[in-house]
Amino acid sequence: MPCQPFFYDEAKYLLKYTHEYISTISYKLHFSEPTHFNKFFKKASGLTPMDYRRLNR
């Protein structure tokens, strides 16, 4: 799994300020599968990436 603090901050930025697909963001952050990214993000934030994006736009 990637280094959590950097990837979590980068994930939040990409979700908030870009219109890229969540799967594209997950691959940019070096997750092998979007489902791994979803689990990582939900564990770190309590929200799914989609929920985070909806709340922070």
C-alpha distance matrix in Angstrom:
0.0 3.8 6.7 7.9 11.6 11.9 9.8 11.6 14.9 14.6 13.9 16.9 19.0 18.4 19.2 22.2 23.8 23.1 24.3 21.5 20.4 17.2 16.1 16.8 14.9 11.7 12.3 13.3 10.0 8.5 7.3 9.2 11.1 12.5 12.5 8.8 9.3 12.5 11.2 8.7 11.8 14.3 13.0 12.9 16.3 18.1 18.7 17.5 16.9 20.5 22.0 20.7 22.1 25.4 25.9 25.2 27.3
3.8 0.0 3.8 5.9 9.1 8.5 6.8 9.4 12.1 11.5 11.6 14.7 16.3 16.0 17.3 20.1 21.3 20.9 22.5 19.9 19.4 16.5 15.7 15.7 13.3 10.8 11.4 11.3 7.7 7.1 7.4 10.3 12.5 13.3 14.2 10.7 9.9 13.3 12.8 9.7 11.7 14.9 13.9 12.8 15.9 18.4 18.7 17.7 16.5 20.1 21.7 19.8 20.9 24.4 24.8 23.6 25.5
6.7 3.8 0.0 3.8 6.1 6.1 6.2 8.5 10.6 10.9 11.8 14.3 15.8 16.4 17.9 20.1 21.3 21.6 23.7 21.5 21.4 18.5 18.4 18.2 15.3 13.5 14.4 13.5 9.8 10.2 11.0 14.1 16.0 16.4 17.1 13.6 12.3 15.2 14.6 10.9 12.4 15.5 14.0 12.2 15.2 18.2 19.0 18.7 17.6 21.3 22.4 20.0 21.4 24.9 24.7 23.2 25.5
7.9 5.9 3.8 0.0 3.8 5.7 5.3 5.7 8.5 9.8 10.1 11.9 14.1 15.1 15.9 17.9 19.7 20.4 22.4 20.7 20.5 17.3 17.8 18.1 14.8 13.1 15.0 14.3 10.5 11.7 11.6 15.0 16.1 15.7 15.9 12.7 11.0 13.2 12.4 8.6 9.5 12.4 10.8 8.5 11.6 14.6 15.6 15.8 15.0 18.8 19.4 17.0 18.8 22.1 21.6 20.4 23.0
11.6 9.1 6.1 3.8 0.0 3.8 5.6 5.3 6.3 8.6 9.9 10.8 12.5 14.3 15.5 16.7 18.4 19.6 22.2 21.0 21.4 18.5 19.6 19.4 15.8 15.0 17.0 15.5 12.0 14.1 14.5 18.1 19.1 18.3 18.8 15.9 13.6 15.5 15.1 11.3 11.1 13.9 12.6 9.4 11.6 15.1 16.2 16.9 15.8 19.4 19.7 16.7 18.4 21.7 20.7 19.1 21.7
11.9 8.5 6.1 5.7 3.8 0.0 3.8 5.5 5.3 6.1 8.5 10.1 10.7 12.2 14.2 15.5 16.5 17.4 20.2 18.8 19.6 17.2 18.1 17.3 13.7 13.4 14.9 12.8 9.6 12.0 13.4 17.0 18.3 17.6 18.9 16.2 13.6 15.9 16.3 12.6 12.2 15.6 15.0 12.0 13.8 17.4 17.7 17.8 15.9 19.4 20.2 17.1 18.1 21.7 21.1 19.0 21.1
9.8 6.8 6.2 5.3 5.6 3.8 0.0 3.8 5.5 5.0 5.8 8.5 9.7 10.2 11.8 14.0 15.2 15.5 17.8 16.0 16.4 13.7 14.5 13.9 10.4 9.7 11.5 9.9 6.5 9.2 10.0 13.8 14.7 13.8 15.2 12.7 9.9 12.4 13.2 9.8 9.4 13.0 13.0 10.5 12.3 15.6 15.4 14.9 12.9 16.4 17.7 14.9 15.8 19.4 19.4 17.6 19.6
11.6 9.4 8.5 5.7 5.3 5.5 3.8 0.0 3.8 5.5 5.0 6.2 8.6 9.9 10.5 12.2 14.2 15.2 17.4 16.2 16.4 13.5 15.0 15.1 11.4 10.9 13.6 12.4 9.3 12.1 12.0 15.7 15.9 14.2 15.1 12.9 9.8 11.3 11.9 8.6 7.0 10.4 10.5 7.5 8.7 12.2 12.2 12.3 10.7 14.3 14.9 12.0 13.4 16.9 16.4 14.8 17.3
14.9 12.1 10.6 8.5 6.3 5.3 5.5 3.8 0.0 3.8 5.4 5.2 6.3 8.7 10.0 10.7 12.2 13.8 16.6 16.1 17.1 14.8 16.8 16.1 12.3 12.9 15.3 13.3 10.8 14.1 14.8 18.5 18.8 17.0 18.3 16.4 13.1 14.4 15.4 12.3 10.3 13.3 13.8 10.4 10.7 14.4 14.1 14.5 12.4 15.5 15.9 12.5 13.4 16.8 16.0 13.7 15.9
14.6 11.5 10.9 9.8 8.6 6.1 5.0 5.5 3.8 0.0 3.8 5.5 5.1 6.2 8.5 9.9 10.6 11.4 14.2 13.2 14.5 12.6 14.3 13.1 9.4 10.5 12.4 9.9 8.0 11.7 12.9 16.6 17.0 15.3 17.3 15.7 12.2 14.1 15.8 12.9 11.1 14.6 15.5 12.7 13.1 16.5 15.6 15.1 12.2 15.1 16.4 13.2 13.1 16.9 16.8 14.3 15.8
13.9 11.6 11.8 10.1 9.9 8.5 5.8 5.0 5.4 3.8 0.0 3.8 5.4 5.2 6.0 8.5 10.1 10.4 12.4 11.2 11.8 9.4 11.4 10.9 7.2 8.1 10.9 9.4 7.6 11.1 11.3 14.9 14.5 12.2 14.1 13.0 9.3 10.6 12.7 10.4 8.1 11.5 13.1 10.9 10.9 13.9 12.4 11.4 8.5 11.4 13.0 10.2 10.2 14.0 14.4 12.5 14.1
16.9 14.7 14.3 11.9 10.8 10.1 8.5 6.2 5.2 5.5 3.8 0.0 3.8 5.6 5.2 6.0 8.5 10.1 12.4 12.3 13.2 11.1 13.9 13.7 10.1 11.4 14.5 12.9 11.4 14.9 14.9 18.4 17.7 15.0 16.4 15.6 11.9 12.2 14.2 12.1 9.0 11.6 13.4 10.8 9.6 12.7 11.1 11.1 8.3 10.8 11.4 7.9 8.2 11.8 11.4 9.2 11.2
19.0 16.3 15.8 14.1 12.5 10.7 9.7 8.6 6.3 5.1 5.4 3.8 0.0 3.8 5.5 5.2 5.9 7.9 11.1 11.4 13.3 12.1 14.9 13.7 10.3 12.6 14.9 12.6 11.8 15.6 16.4 19.8 19.5 16.9 18.9 18.3 14.5 15.2 17.6 15.4 12.5 15.3 17.1 14.4 13.3 16.4 14.7 14.4 11.2 13.1 14.0 10.6 9.7 13.2 13.1 10.0 11.0
18.4 16.0 16.4 15.1 14.3 12.2 10.2 9.9 8.7 6.2 5.2 5.6 3.8 0.0 3.8 5.5 5.4 5.3 8.1 7.7 9.8 9.0 11.6 10.1 7.0 10.0 12.1 9.9 10.0 13.7 14.5 17.6 17.0 14.4 16.9 16.7 13.0 13.9 16.8 15.1 12.5 15.4 17.7 15.5 14.7 17.4 15.1 13.8 10.2 11.7 13.6 10.9 9.2 12.8 13.7 11.2 11.4
19.2 17.3 17.9 15.9 15.5 14.2 11.8 10.5 10.0 8.5 6.0 5.2 5.5 3.8 0.0 3.8 5.9 6.0 7.4 7.7 8.8 7.6 11.0 10.6 7.9 10.3 13.2 12.0 11.9 15.4 15.2 18.1 16.8 13.6 15.6 15.9 12.2 12.1 15.2 14.1 11.0 13.2 16.0 14.3 12.8 14.9 12.1 10.8 7.1 8.1 9.9 7.5 5.4 9.1 10.4 8.4 8.8
22.2 20.1 20.1 17.9 16.7 15.5 14.0 12.2 10.7 9.9 8.5 6.0 5.2 5.5 3.8 0.0 3.8 6.1 8.3 10.0 11.7 11.1 14.6 14.0 11.4 14.0 16.8 15.2 15.0 18.7 18.7 21.8 20.5 17.3 19.1 19.4 15.7 15.3 18.2 17.0 13.5 15.4 18.1 15.9 13.8 16.0 13.4 12.9 9.8 10.1 10.8 7.9 5.7 8.6 9.0 6.0 6.0
23.8 21.3 21.3 19.7 18.4 16.5 15.2 14.2 12.2 10.6 10.1 8.5 5.9 5.4 5.9 3.8 0.0 3.8 7.0 9.1 11.9 12.3 15.5 13.9 11.7 15.0 17.0 14.8 15.4 19.1 19.8 22.7 21.8 18.9 21.2 21.5 17.8 18.0 21.0 19.6 16.5 18.7 21.3 19.1 17.3 19.7 17.1 16.3 12.9 13.0 14.3 11.7 8.9 11.5 12.3 9.1 7.8
23.1 20.9 21.6 20.4 19.6 17.4 15.5 15.2 13.8 11.4 10.4 10.1 7.9 5.3 6.0 6.1 3.8 0.0 3.8 5.5 8.8 10.0 12.8 10.9 9.5 13.1 14.6 12.7 14.2 17.5 18.2 20.7 19.7 16.9 19.6 20.3 16.7 17.1 20.5 19.5 16.7 19.1 21.9 20.1 18.7 20.8 17.9 16.3 12.6 12.5 14.7 12.8 9.6 12.2 14.0 11.5 9.9
24.3 22.5 23.7 22.4 22.2 20.2 17.8 17.4 16.6 14.2 12.4 12.4 11.1 8.1 7.4 8.3 7.0 3.8 0.0 3.8 6.5 8.8 11.5 10.1 9.8 13.2 14.7 13.7 15.5 18.4 18.6 20.6 19.1 16.0 18.8 20.1 16.9 16.8 20.5 20.2 17.5 19.5 22.7 21.4 19.9 21.4 18.1 16.0 12.5 11.4 14.1 13.1 9.6 11.6 14.2 12.5 10.5
21.5 19.9 21.5 20.7 21.0 18.8 16.0 16.2 16.1 13.2 11.2 12.3 11.4 7.7 7.7 10.0 9.1 5.5 3.8 0.0 3.8 6.3 8.2 6.3 6.7 10.1 11.2 10.4 12.6 15.1 15.4 17.1 15.8 13.0 16.1 17.4 14.4 14.9 18.6 18.3 16.1 18.5 21.5 20.5 19.6 21.2 18.0 15.5 11.9 11.5 14.7 13.9 10.9 13.4 16.2 14.7 13.4
20.4 19.4 21.4 20.5 21.4 19.6 16.4 16.4 17.1 14.5 11.8 13.2 13.3 9.8 8.8 11.7 11.9 8.8 6.5 3.8 0.0 3.8 5.3 5.2 6.4 8.7 10.1 10.7 12.6 14.6 13.9 15.2 13.2 10.2 13.1 15.0 12.4 12.5 16.3 16.6 14.8 16.7 19.9 19.6 18.8 19.9 16.6 13.5 10.3 9.7 13.4 13.4 10.9 13.1 16.2 15.6 14.7
17.2 16.5 18.5 17.3 18.5 17.2 13.7 13.5 14.8 12.6 9.4 11.1 12.1 9.0 7.6 11.1 12.3 10.0 8.8 6.3 3.8 0.0 3.8 5.4 5.0 6.1 8.7 9.8 10.6 12.5 11.3 12.9 10.7 7.3 10.0 11.5 8.8 8.7 12.5 12.9 11.1 13.1 16.2 16.0 15.5 16.5 13.5 10.3 7.2 7.7 11.3 11.2 9.6 12.3 15.0 14.6 14.6
16.1 15.7 18.4 17.8 19.6 18.1 14.5 15.0 16.8 14.3 11.4 13.9 14.9 11.6 11.0 14.6 15.5 12.8 11.5 8.2 5.3 3.8 0.0 3.8 5.4 5.0 6.4 8.7 10.0 10.8 9.3 10.1 7.8 5.2 8.6 10.3 8.4 9.3 12.7 13.3 12.6 14.7 17.4 17.6 17.8 18.7 16.1 12.7 10.1 10.9 14.5 14.6 13.4 16.0 18.7 18.3 18.4
16.8 15.7 18.2 18.1 19.4 17.3 13.9 15.1 16.1 13.1 10.9 13.7 13.7 10.1 10.6 14.0 13.9 10.9 10.1 6.3 5.2 5.4 3.8 0.0 3.8 5.4 5.3 6.2 8.7 10.0 9.9 11.0 10.0 8.2 11.9 12.8 10.6 12.2 15.5 15.3 14.5 17.1 19.6 19.2 19.4 20.9 18.3 15.3 12.1 13.0 16.6 16.0 14.2 17.2 19.7 18.7 18.4
14.9 13.3 15.3 14.8 15.8 13.7 10.4 11.4 12.3 9.4 7.2 10.1 10.3 7.0 7.9 11.4 11.7 9.5 9.8 6.7 6.4 5.0 5.4 3.8 0.0 3.8 5.5 5.0 6.3 8.7 8.9 11.3 10.6 8.4 11.7 11.8 8.8 10.6 13.8 12.8 11.6 14.7 17.0 16.1 16.3 18.2 15.9 13.3 10.0 11.7 14.8 13.5 12.2 15.6 17.6 16.2 16.4
11.7 10.8 13.5 13.1 15.0 13.4 9.7 10.9 12.9 10.5 8.1 11.4 12.6 10.0 10.3 14.0 15.0 13.1 13.2 10.1 8.7 6.1 5.0 5.4 3.8 0.0 3.8 5.5 5.2 6.5 5.4 7.8 7.1 5.4 8.7 8.3 5.6 8.3 11.0 10.2 10.0 13.0 14.9 14.5 15.5 17.2 15.3 12.5 10.0 12.3 15.3 14.3 13.9 17.2 19.0 18.2 18.9
12.3 11.4 14.4 15.0 17.0 14.9 11.5 13.6 15.3 12.4 10.9 14.5 14.9 12.1 13.2 16.8 17.0 14.6 14.7 11.2 10.1 8.7 6.4 5.3 5.5 3.8 0.0 3.8 5.3 4.9 5.3 6.6 7.3 7.3 10.8 10.3 8.7 11.7 14.1 13.2 13.6 16.7 18.2 17.9 19.1 20.9 19.1 16.3 13.7 15.7 18.9 18.0 17.2 20.5 22.5 21.4 21.8
13.3 11.3 13.5 14.3 15.5 12.8 9.9 12.4 13.3 9.9 9.4 12.9 12.6 9.9 12.0 15.2 14.8 12.7 13.7 10.4 10.7 9.8 8.7 6.2 5.0 5.5 3.8 0.0 3.8 5.4 7.6 9.8 10.9 10.5 13.9 12.9 10.6 13.6 16.0 14.4 14.2 17.7 19.1 18.0 19.1 21.5 19.8 17.4 14.3 16.5 19.5 17.9 16.8 20.4 22.1 20.4 20.7
10.0 7.7 9.8 10.5 12.0 9.6 6.5 9.3 10.8 8.0 7.6 11.4 11.8 10.0 11.9 15.0 15.4 14.2 15.5 12.6 12.6 10.6 10.0 8.7 6.3 5.2 5.3 3.8 0.0 3.8 5.8 9.1 10.4 10.1 12.8 11.0 8.5 11.9 13.7 11.4 11.6 15.3 16.2 14.9 16.4 19.0 17.8 15.9 13.2 16.1 18.6 16.8 16.5 20.2 21.3 19.7 20.7
8.5 7.1 10.2 11.7 14.1 12.0 9.2 12.1 14.1 11.7 11.1 14.9 15.6 13.7 15.4 18.7 19.1 17.5 18.4 15.1 14.6 12.5 10.8 10.0 8.7 6.5 4.9 5.4 3.8 0.0 3.8 6.2 8.7 9.8 12.3 10.2 9.1 12.8 14.1 12.2 13.4 16.8 17.3 16.6 18.7 20.9 20.0 17.8 15.6 18.5 21.1 19.7 19.6 23.1 24.5 23.2 24.2
7.3 7.4 11.0 11.6 14.5 13.4 10.0 12.0 14.8 12.9 11.3 14.9 16.4 14.5 15.2 18.7 19.8 18.2 18.6 15.4 13.9 11.3 9.3 9.9 8.9 5.4 5.3 7.6 5.8 3.8 0.0 3.8 5.5 6.8 8.7 6.5 6.1 9.8 10.8 9.6 11.3 14.2 14.8 14.9 17.0 18.7 17.7 15.3 13.7 16.6 19.2 18.2 18.5 21.8 23.3 22.6 23.8
9.2 10.3 14.1 15.0 18.1 17.0 13.8 15.7 18.5 16.6 14.9 18.4 19.8 17.6 18.1 21.8 22.7 20.7 20.6 17.1 15.2 12.9 10.1 11.0 11.3 7.8 6.6 9.8 9.1 6.2 3.8 0.0 3.8 7.0 8.7 7.2 8.3 11.5 12.3 12.0 14.1 16.5 17.2 17.9 20.0 21.2 20.2 17.4 16.1 18.5 21.3 21.0 21.1 24.2 26.0 25.5 26.6
11.1 12.5 16.0 16.1 19.1 18.3 14.7 15.9 18.8 17.0 14.5 17.7 19.5 17.0 16.8 20.5 21.8 19.7 19.1 15.8 13.2 10.7 7.8 10.0 10.6 7.1 7.3 10.9 10.4 8.7 5.5 3.8 0.0 3.8 5.3 5.4 6.8 9.0 10.3 11.1 12.8 14.6 15.9 17.1 18.7 19.3 17.9 14.8 13.8 15.8 18.7 18.9 19.0 21.7 23.7 23.8 24.7
12.5 13.3 16.4 15.7 18.3 17.6 13.8 14.2 17.0 15.3 12.2 15.0 16.9 14.4 13.6 17.3 18.9 16.9 16.0 13.0 10.2 7.3 5.2 8.2 8.4 5.4 7.3 10.5 10.1 9.8 6.8 7.0 3.8 0.0 3.8 5.4 5.0 6.2 8.7 9.8 10.5 12.2 14.2 15.3 16.2 16.7 14.8 11.5 10.3 12.0 15.0 15.3 15.4 17.9 20.1 20.2 21.1
12.5 14.2 17.1 15.9 18.8 18.9 15.2 15.1 18.3 17.3 14.1 16.4 18.9 16.9 15.6 19.1 21.2 19.6 18.8 16.1 13.1 10.0 8.6 11.9 11.7 8.7 10.8 13.9 12.8 12.3 8.7 8.7 5.3 3.8 0.0 3.8 5.4 5.0 6.3 8.6 9.8 10.5 12.3 14.2 15.3 15.1 13.6 10.5 10.6 12.3 14.7 15.5 16.3 18.5 20.4 21.1 22.4
8.8 10.7 13.6 12.7 15.9 16.2 12.7 12.9 16.4 15.7 13.0 15.6 18.3 16.7 15.9 19.4 21.5 20.3 20.1 17.4 15.0 11.5 10.3 12.8 11.8 8.3 10.3 12.9 11.0 10.2 6.5 7.2 5.4 5.4 3.8 0.0 3.8 5.4 5.2 6.1 8.6 9.9 10.6 12.3 14.2 14.6 13.9 11.5 11.5 14.1 16.2 16.2 17.4 20.0 21.4 21.7 23.4
9.3 9.9 12.3 11.0 13.6 13.6 9.9 9.8 13.1 12.2 9.3 11.9 14.5 13.0 12.2 15.7 17.8 16.7 16.9 14.4 12.4 8.8 8.4 10.6 8.8 5.6 8.7 10.6 8.5 9.1 6.1 8.3 6.8 5.0 5.4 3.8 0.0 3.8 5.5 5.0 6.0 8.4 9.8 10.5 11.9 13.0 11.9 9.4 8.5 11.5 13.7 13.1 14.1 17.1 18.3 18.3 20.0
12.5 13.3 15.2 13.2 15.5 15.9 12.4 11.3 14.4 14.1 10.6 12.2 15.2 13.9 12.1 15.3 18.0 17.1 16.8 14.9 12.5 8.7 9.3 12.2 10.6 8.3 11.7 13.6 11.9 12.8 9.8 11.5 9.0 6.2 5.0 5.4 3.8 0.0 3.8 5.5 5.2 6.0 8.5 9.9 10.4 10.6 9.0 6.1 6.3 9.0 10.7 11.0 12.4 14.8 16.1 16.7 18.6
11.2 12.8 14.6 12.4 15.1 16.3 13.2 11.9 15.4 15.8 12.7 14.2 17.6 16.8 15.2 18.2 21.0 20.5 20.5 18.6 16.3 12.5 12.7 15.5 13.8 11.0 14.1 16.0 13.7 14.1 10.8 12.3 10.3 8.7 6.3 5.2 5.5 3.8 0.0 3.8 5.5 5.2 6.1 8.6 10.0 9.7 9.5 7.8 9.2 12.0 12.9 13.2 15.3 17.5 18.2 19.0 21.4
8.7 9.7 10.9 8.6 11.3 12.6 9.8 8.6 12.3 12.9 10.4 12.1 15.4 15.1 14.1 17.0 19.6 19.5 20.2 18.3 16.6 12.9 13.3 15.3 12.8 10.2 13.2 14.4 11.4 12.2 9.6 12.0 11.1 9.8 8.6 6.1 5.0 5.5 3.8 0.0 3.8 5.6 5.3 6.2 8.6 9.7 10.1 9.1 9.6 13.1 13.9 13.0 15.2 18.0 18.2 18.4 20.9
11.8 11.7 12.4 9.5 11.1 12.2 9.4 7.0 10.3 11.1 8.1 9.0 12.5 12.5 11.0 13.5 16.5 16.7 17.5 16.1 14.8 11.1 12.6 14.5 11.6 10.0 13.6 14.2 11.6 13.4 11.3 14.1 12.8 10.5 9.8 8.6 6.0 5.2 5.5 3.8 0.0 3.8 5.4 5.1 5.9 7.5 7.1 6.4 6.4 10.1 10.6 9.3 11.7 14.4 14.5 14.6 17.2
14.3 14.9 15.5 12.4 13.9 15.6 13.0 10.4 13.3 14.6 11.5 11.6 15.3 15.4 13.2 15.4 18.7 19.1 19.5 18.5 16.7 13.1 14.7 17.1 14.7 13.0 16.7 17.7 15.3 16.8 14.2 16.5 14.6 12.2 10.5 9.9 8.4 6.0 5.2 5.6 3.8 0.0 3.8 5.4 5.3 4.7 4.8 4.9 7.2 10.1 9.6 9.3 12.3 14.2 14.0 15.1 17.9
13.0 13.9 14.0 10.8 12.6 15.0 13.0 10.5 13.8 15.5 13.1 13.4 17.1 17.7 16.0 18.1 21.3 21.9 22.7 21.5 19.9 16.2 17.4 19.6 17.0 14.9 18.2 19.1 16.2 17.3 14.8 17.2 15.9 14.2 12.3 10.6 9.8 8.5 6.1 5.3 5.4 3.8 0.0 3.8 5.8 5.7 7.8 8.7 10.7 13.8 13.2 12.5 15.7 17.6 17.0 17.8 20.9
12.9 12.8 12.2 8.5 9.4 12.0 10.5 7.5 10.4 12.7 10.9 10.8 14.4 15.5 14.3 15.9 19.1 20.1 21.4 20.5 19.6 16.0 17.6 19.2 16.1 14.5 17.9 18.0 14.9 16.6 14.9 17.9 17.1 15.3 14.2 12.3 10.5 9.9 8.6 6.2 5.1 5.4 3.8 0.0 3.8 6.2 8.1 9.6 10.5 14.0 13.2 11.5 14.6 16.9 15.9 16.0 19.2
16.3 15.9 15.2 11.6 11.6 13.8 12.3 8.7 10.7 13.1 10.9 9.6 13.3 14.7 12.8 13.8 17.3 18.7 19.9 19.6 18.8 15.5 17.8 19.4 16.3 15.5 19.1 19.1 16.4 18.7 17.0 20.0 18.7 16.2 15.3 14.2 11.9 10.4 10.0 8.6 5.9 5.3 5.8 3.8 0.0 3.8 5.3 7.8 8.9 11.8 10.3 8.4 11.9 13.8 12.4 12.8 16.2
18.1 18.4 18.2 14.6 15.1 17.4 15.6 12.2 14.4 16.5 13.9 12.7 16.4 17.4 14.9 16.0 19.7 20.8 21.4 21.2 19.9 16.5 18.7 20.9 18.2 17.2 20.9 21.5 19.0 20.9 18.7 21.2 19.3 16.7 15.1 14.6 13.0 10.6 9.7 9.7 7.5 4.7 5.7 6.2 3.8 0.0 3.8 7.0 9.6 11.7 9.6 9.1 12.8 13.9 12.6 14.0 17.4
18.7 18.7 19.0 15.6 16.2 17.7 15.4 12.2 14.1 15.6 12.4 11.1 14.7 15.1 12.1 13.4 17.1 17.9 18.1 18.0 16.6 13.5 16.1 18.3 15.9 15.3 19.1 19.8 17.8 20.0 17.7 20.2 17.9 14.8 13.6 13.9 11.9 9.0 9.5 10.1 7.1 4.8 7.8 8.1 5.3 3.8 0.0 3.8 6.4 7.9 5.8 5.9 9.4 10.4 9.8 11.5 14.5
17.5 17.7 18.7 15.8 16.9 17.8 14.9 12.3 14.5 15.1 11.4 11.1 14.4 13.8 10.8 12.9 16.3 16.3 16.0 15.5 13.5 10.3 12.7 15.3 13.3 12.5 16.3 17.4 15.9 17.8 15.3 17.4 14.8 11.5 10.5 11.5 9.4 6.1 7.8 9.1 6.4 4.9 8.7 9.6 7.8 7.0 3.8 0.0 3.8 5.4 5.2 6.2 8.6 10.0 10.7 12.3 14.5
16.9 16.5 17.6 15.0 15.8 15.9 12.9 10.7 12.4 12.2 8.5 8.3 11.2 10.2 7.1 9.8 12.9 12.6 12.5 11.9 10.3 7.2 10.1 12.1 10.0 10.0 13.7 14.3 13.2 15.6 13.7 16.1 13.8 10.3 10.6 11.5 8.5 6.3 9.2 9.6 6.4 7.2 10.7 10.5 8.9 9.6 6.4 3.8 0.0 3.8 5.5 5.1 6.1 8.7 10.0 10.5 12.3
20.5 20.1 21.3 18.8 19.4 19.4 16.4 14.3 15.5 15.1 11.4 10.8 13.1 11.7 8.1 10.1 13.0 12.5 11.4 11.5 9.7 7.7 10.9 13.0 11.7 12.3 15.7 16.5 16.1 18.5 16.6 18.5 15.8 12.0 12.3 14.1 11.5 9.0 12.0 13.1 10.1 10.1 13.8 14.0 11.8 11.7 7.9 5.4 3.8 0.0 3.8 5.4 5.1 6.2 8.7 10.0 10.9
22.0 21.7 22.4 19.4 19.7 20.2 17.7 14.9 15.9 16.4 13.0 11.4 14.0 13.6 9.9 10.8 14.3 14.7 14.1 14.7 13.4 11.3 14.5 16.6 14.8 15.3 18.9 19.5 18.6 21.1 19.2 21.3 18.7 15.0 14.7 16.2 13.7 10.7 12.9 13.9 10.6 9.6 13.2 13.2 10.3 9.6 5.8 5.2 5.5 3.8 0.0 3.8 5.4 5.1 6.2 8.6 10.4
20.7 19.8 20.0 17.0 16.7 17.1 14.9 12.0 12.5 13.2 10.2 7.9 10.6 10.9 7.5 7.9 11.7 12.8 13.1 13.9 13.4 11.2 14.6 16.0 13.5 14.3 18.0 17.9 16.8 19.7 18.2 21.0 18.9 15.3 15.5 16.2 13.1 11.0 13.2 13.0 9.3 9.3 12.5 11.5 8.4 9.1 5.9 6.2 5.1 5.4 3.8 0.0 3.8 5.5 5.3 6.1 8.7
22.1 20.9 21.4 18.8 18.4 18.1 15.8 13.4 13.4 13.1 10.2 8.2 9.7 9.2 5.4 5.7 8.9 9.6 9.6 10.9 10.9 9.6 13.4 14.2 12.2 13.9 17.2 16.8 16.5 19.6 18.5 21.1 19.0 15.4 16.3 17.4 14.1 12.4 15.3 15.2 11.7 12.3 15.7 14.6 11.9 12.8 9.4 8.6 6.1 5.1 5.4 3.8 0.0 3.8 5.5 5.3 6.2
25.4 24.4 24.9 22.1 21.7 21.7 19.4 16.9 16.8 16.9 14.0 11.8 13.2 12.8 9.1 8.6 11.5 12.2 11.6 13.4 13.1 12.3 16.0 17.2 15.6 17.2 20.5 20.4 20.2 23.1 21.8 24.2 21.7 17.9 18.5 20.0 17.1 14.8 17.5 18.0 14.4 14.2 17.6 16.9 13.8 13.9 10.4 10.0 8.7 6.2 5.1 5.5 3.8 0.0 3.8 5.7 5.9
25.9 24.8 24.7 21.6 20.7 21.1 19.4 16.4 16.0 16.8 14.4 11.4 13.1 13.7 10.4 9.0 12.3 14.0 14.2 16.2 16.2 15.0 18.7 19.7 17.6 19.0 22.5 22.1 21.3 24.5 23.3 26.0 23.7 20.1 20.4 21.4 18.3 16.1 18.2 18.2 14.5 14.0 17.0 15.9 12.4 12.6 9.8 10.7 10.0 8.7 6.2 5.3 5.5 3.8 0.0 3.8 6.0
25.2 23.6 23.2 20.4 19.1 19.0 17.6 14.8 13.7 14.3 12.5 9.2 10.0 11.2 8.4 6.0 9.1 11.5 12.5 14.7 15.6 14.6 18.3 18.7 16.2 18.2 21.4 20.4 19.7 23.2 22.6 25.5 23.8 20.2 21.1 21.7 18.3 16.7 19.0 18.4 14.6 15.1 17.8 16.0 12.8 14.0 11.5 12.3 10.5 10.0 8.6 6.1 5.3 5.7 3.8 0.0 3.8
27.3 25.5 25.5 23.0 21.7 21.1 19.6 17.3 15.9 15.8 14.1 11.2 11.0 11.4 8.8 6.0 7.8 9.9 10.5 13.4 14.7 14.6 18.4 18.4 16.4 18.9 21.8 20.7 20.7 24.2 23.8 26.6 24.7 21.1 22.4 23.4 20.0 18.6 21.4 20.9 17.2 17.9 20.9 19.2 16.2 17.4 14.5 14.5 12.3 10.9 10.4 8.7 6.2 5.9 6.0 3.8 0.0
